[in-house]
Amino acid sequence: MIERIFRSSRFLVLVAVATTAVSAVLLYGVSLNTMIHLLLELTQQFPSSANDSKSLAVKLLKLLDLLLIAITFQLIAISLYRLFVKPLPAEQSASLGPLDIRSFHDLKKTLIQVSVVIIVILFLEHAVEVGAQLETLYFGAAVSLVVFSAVYAWKNMR
């Protein structure tokens, strides 16, 4: 009896799967809306100076950042579903590439990799917005420490 309850309790993970899937869809929708507004803004006023171009670059970097976060939510939803609800046979999962997550360990490694890319993009946003100032150096040092720690953790996961 308890064994049957434990087996069926894995379907509670569907709450997390649904939440992260809906979050991913919302973030994709917001990204699309942002891109449409950005294109409309560009048609009305094309950048004519270096500062306007930098502003456009920052907006595009923020959009890329948002898309990467949406992809992360999508990866989490797919991975949780495959880990708990319906695991795929090995022959089917081999063709999935980055979506071939067979354990929490694989999910953690993938999330660390995506997080590092997001952190680097945040640094690029900051560097373009603020420019070459002492604040950028400090922020870059902090980012490099976090990235180094994440890569070290990823490399040493077994």
Buried (B, 14 or more C-beta within 10 A) or exposed (E): EEEEEEEEEEEEBBEBBEBBBEBBBEBBEBBEEBBEEBEEEEEEEEBEEEEEEBBBBBBBBBBBBBBBBBBBBBBBBBBBBBBBEEEBEEEEBEEEEEBBBBEEEBBBBBBBBBBBBBBBBBBBBBBBBEEEEEEBEEBEEEBEEBBEEBEEEBEEEE
